[in-house]
């Protein structure tokens, strides 16, 4: 179907841009803000409001395809693209991208998505956030032109076997409010929780990991007291490399600590995201690979989740091939085009690595719904409830989208 017009509007994300490097260097909280000067290029403050650009592709029959250009909370860190600012992006999109999209026919997603994901303008590939938004809008427009869900388009074009569309387990994230938000998750019986934002050794992990261990004791107790009988969520903690900092990246010591945490939460299952961050891809991969080997040698069931430095489709394949972790977070905005998210989930599934269709709290309702449909189509191991850090809103959005899409897609399969 032909494109009639394209609109770009400045949008707002569900959270903020944070200068991760400044926070790791010890920036102090000032209420919800951080004190100090930013150190990552592009930031004017350590914490600043998140921005996005909404793309609306208007088709000749009046239907509309939607996509949002958005970037992760910790933009510019861990090998990612620089800070994404909406006003600059809109000028670029109007000048360089709109004339190209107006010539397209929204009949097939995959070929168009790959075209714009690899597009080079003025000698550079597009910012990951722009590639993310454009390909979302294309997927939405193609689905609208065929009058089906985005999940159905993905299944058809990527030749994914299986007729039934099944719910994907949802992982909720707490942010700094790791106590009240965790209780919300327990009451609403989130399948995977709580994230906990353990991003500083002295204040959140403990020099010997004691603060995190105490938190897990509390969390297990609250699950028992607030949860219904038979409620056994997976405990998934994101530690932002702090275990590596506390134990000097010593694999033996980190393994022993992780097994201690496993015993603390038993009989619940434990996932630990980003135990180490070595400030480069190769060393981070090697450490995660070695931690996995050491855990398995001791018959531990702790699952390591890779995050930092596992940003692109190439990175996902590299970490998967080396078994650098049990699960890989596919941080959807970092991969650029959502076609890469699809390929990444399918590659993880093929190689026997867990596929976590993640992203960031700093996304929008549109990008969250799009990637939720992709996760359903590709049978991801888990999906992140996003955007924001309020728990209720993101969990509602993810669960409702999953229920609606599975219902209508399965109805059509009858």
N, C-alpha and C positions, 0 to 999 in steps of 0.2 A: 504494500500500500504506500502511495506517495506521501511525502511530507508537505504539509501546507505552510507551517510556520514553526518557529522555535523560540521559546521564551527562557530567559535566564533571570532568576531572582535571588537576591541575597537571603540566605536562610540562617537559622540558628541551630546549633547542635545541642545534644542532651547533656553536655558537660563543658569542660574547659581544656585549653591547651596548658600543659605544665612542662616547665623546664626540668626534665628528669635529672640532668647532670647537676644542676644547682641544688636540687633536693638531696641527691646522694652525697653532695659535699657538705650537707648539714644545714641547709636553709631552715630557719625556725618558723613555726606556725604563728600567725597573728590572726586568731579567729579562723575564718575560712581562707584567709590569704596567707602568703608566705612573705617573710621579710628578707631583704637582700637584693642584690643585683643579679639579673639573668646572665648566664654564661653561654647558652646555645644561640648561635646566630639567628637573627630574625625576631627573637623575643624582646619585648619592651618591658615585660614584667615576668616574674617567675610563674605566676598563674594569671592567665588572661582568657577572656571569653572565647568560647569555641565559635568558629564560623564555618559556613557551608554555602554552596551555590546549588540551587535547584534548577534542573534542566527539564523543560516540558516540551516534548515533541508532539505537535498537533498534527494529526493525520487528516487526510482529505475527507474522511467520513465523520470528522469531528471528535473522534476518540483521541485520548491523550496518553502518551507514555511518559512516565516519571522516573527521574534518577537524581540522586544528590551527590555532589562532589564533597567528600568529607575526608578528613585526615585524623590520625590517631591522637590520643591525649598527649603522648610523649613524642611529638613530632621532632624531627631532627636528631633523634637519639638512636643508638643501636644500628647505625647504617641506613636509616630511613631518609626519605626526601625531606627537604626543609619545610619550615612553617608555611601553612597554606592560608592565605589571606583572600577573602572573598572579592573585595573591590578590584584588586589586581587581576584576579581570575576572570571576572565578568568581562573586563575589557578585552582580555585575550580571547575568550570564547566568542564574543561578538565579532571580532575581527578575523580570527583564524579558523574557527570551528563551524560557526553557523553556515557560512557559504558552502561548506563541504556537506554538512548533514542535509541541507535543503535539496541536494541532488539525489539522495538515497531513496531506496524502495525498502520499506520495512516488512520484508517477507521472511527473511532468514536471519537468525541471531548470530550464530557462530562465526560466519565469514565476516560480517560487519564488525563484530566485537574485536576480532583479531586484527582487522584493518586499523581500527582506531587505537587499539592497545599498542600497536607497533608504529603508529604514525610519528614521523619526525618533522618538526617545524623549526626552521632556523638552526638546523644541526643538532637539535635536542629532542629527545622523547618527551611527551607530555608528562606533567607532574602526576604522580600516582593518584592523587585525589581527583584530578580531571578525568583520567582514564577510568577511574572507579565510577564516577557519575555518568559519563557518556555511555558506558556499556550497560549500566543499570537501565538508563532511559531507553536504549535500543531493545533490551530484553523486554521491558514493559510494553514498548510500542509494538513489537512483534507479537507478543501475547495478546494485546488488544486487537490487532488486525485479524488474528485467528480466533478471537473470542474464547480463549482458554487461559488457564493459569500459567504463570511463568515456570512453575515446576514442570508442567506438561511439555512446554517448549524445550526445556533442558533435557528431559528424558528422551524426547523424540530425536533431537538433533545430535545428542551424544550417544545414542543407541544404548541407553541404560536398560538392562534387562529387569523384568519384574513388573507386574501390573499394579500391585497394591502399593499405595502411598502410606507409609507408616510414620507415626510421631517420632521426633528426635528428642532425646533427653536434653533438658535445658539446664544450663549452668548459670547461676545468679552470682553477681558480684556486689560486695558490700561497700567498697571504698573504705575511708577511714573509720566510719561508724560500724566497726566490726561486731559490736554487741547487739544493739537494737536492730540493725539490719539483718543480722543472722537469725534473730528471733522471728522476724517477719518471714524469712525463708522457711523456717521450721514450721510455723503455723500454716503456711500455704503449701507445705510439703514439696519444696523444690527438690528435684531429683539429684542435683549436684550443687554443693555450696561449700564455703561462703566467699571465697576469694581472699578476703581479709587484709589485702594491701600491706604486706610486710616488706616495706621498702627502706627500712633504716635499721642498722644492726643494734645500736645501743638502746633505742627507744621502742622497737617493735619485735626484734628477734631475740635480743639478749646476747651478750658477749659469748656465752656458751650455749645459746639457743634456748635458754630457760624461759624467756617471756613467751615465745611461741608455744612451747610445751605447756605452760600454764593455761594459755588461751585454749588449746585443744582439749585440755581437761574440762574447762568450763563449757566449751561447745558440746562435747559429748554428753555432759550432764544436762544441758538445756534441750538437746535432742530427745533425751530420755524423758524429761519432765513435760515438755511441750508437745512432742510428737505423738501421733496416734500409734496404737500397737501395730507392729509390723513395718513401721516407717524406718527405713535404713538407707539414708542418703549416702552418696559418695562424698567424702571430704576432699575438697580441691582447694589448696592454698597456693597463692601466688607470692613468691618470696623475692622476686626481683634481684636475684644474684646475691642476696645477703648471706646465705649459707656458705657460699664460696668465700665471701669477705671474712666471715667469722672464723672459718677453719682454713684460711689461706689456700683454698682450692686443693686441699689434701683429700684425695679420693677416699682413702681409708677412713679418715675421720668423718667426712661428710656421709659416707655410707652408714657408719655406726650411728650417727645422729638420726638419719632418716629412718633406720630400723627402730630406734628408740621412739620416734614419733608414731611409727606404725603400731607399736605395742600400746601406745597411749590411747589411740583411737579405736583399737580393736574392740568388737568384731567388725566395726565399720571399715570400709576400704579408704585408702589414702592416695591422693594424687598431689604431687608437689611440682608447681610450675616455676621454671627459671631458677633452679637451685644455684646455678653459677652463671656469671657473665664475665667473660675474659677479655672484653673490649675488642674482640675480633672474631670473625666467623669460624676460622679453622680451629682455634684453640677452644672456643666454646663448644663446638661440635665434638671435639676429641674428649673433653671432660664429661659431657653428657653421655657419650658412648661408653666411657669407662665406668661411670657411676652405674649405668644400667647393667653392665657386665658384672660389676661387684655386687649389686643387689641380687641379681639372679643367681650368682654363685652361692649366696647365702639363703637361697630359697625365699627371699623377701618378695612380697606381692605389692610393694610400693611402686606406683607408676610415676615416672618422670615425664613432665610435659615441657617440650622445648618452646621457647618464645623468642627472646632476643637473638638477633643475627640470623633468624630463620624467617626472612621477610618476603622473599620473592619465590616464584614458582621454581626457579633453579635451586634456591636454598632449600625449599621443601624436599625436592628430589635428593639433594645432597645429604640432608639430615636423615631422610628415610632410608637411603641406600646404605648409610653407615650405622643404622639403628641407634641414632643419637637421641635416645629417649624412647618412651613407650607410646607417647602421643605427641603429635605436632600441632601447635596452634597455627591455624591458617588465619593470619591477621588480615582480614579481608581488604581494608583500605591500602595496606602496604603492598599488596599484590597488583595494584592497578586495576586493570580490567577484570570484571567478575568472571570472564571466561577462564582466567587463571585460577580463581577460587574453585571453579568446577573441576579443572584439570588436577588441581592439588588434592582435592578430596578423593577423586577417583584414583590418583596415583597412590595415596596413602592406603586406601582400601585394598588396592591390588598388591601392595608390598607387605601387607599385614601390620601396618603402623596405624595407631588410632588417629582419626581425622577429627580435629576439634575446629569446627567452623566458628571462628572467634570474631575479633574485631576490636572495638573500643567503645567505652562509655561516651566518647565524643562523636557519636554518629547521630543519625536522624531516624525518624519513623520510617521514611521511605527506604533508606539503605538497610535498615534492620529487617523490614518485611521482605525485601528482595533477597537478601542472603539467607533468610529463614526458608524461603521457597527453594533456594538452591540446595540447602542442607537436606531438605526433605527429598528432593529429586535424586540426590546423590547418595542418600543413606549415610550421612555423616555420623560419627560416634557420639558427638555432642554439639550443642550450639550455645553460644553466649546470649544471655538475655541483655539486650541493649536497646536504646542508649540510656545514659544517666546512671546515677548511683543510688536511686531511691528505692530500688528493688521492686516495689509494687507495679509501677508503670511498665517497666521493661519486661517483667515476668508476664504480666497481662498481655502485652503486645505479642510476645513470642508464642505463648500458649494459644491465644486466640487465632493467630495467623496459622499456626500448625493445624488447629482443629478445623478451621474453615477450608484450608487448601486440601487437606486429606479428605474431607467430606465431599467436596465438589469434584475433585479429581477421581476419587474412587467411584462416585456416582456415575461419572462419565464412562468408567471402565466396564460397567455392568453390561 
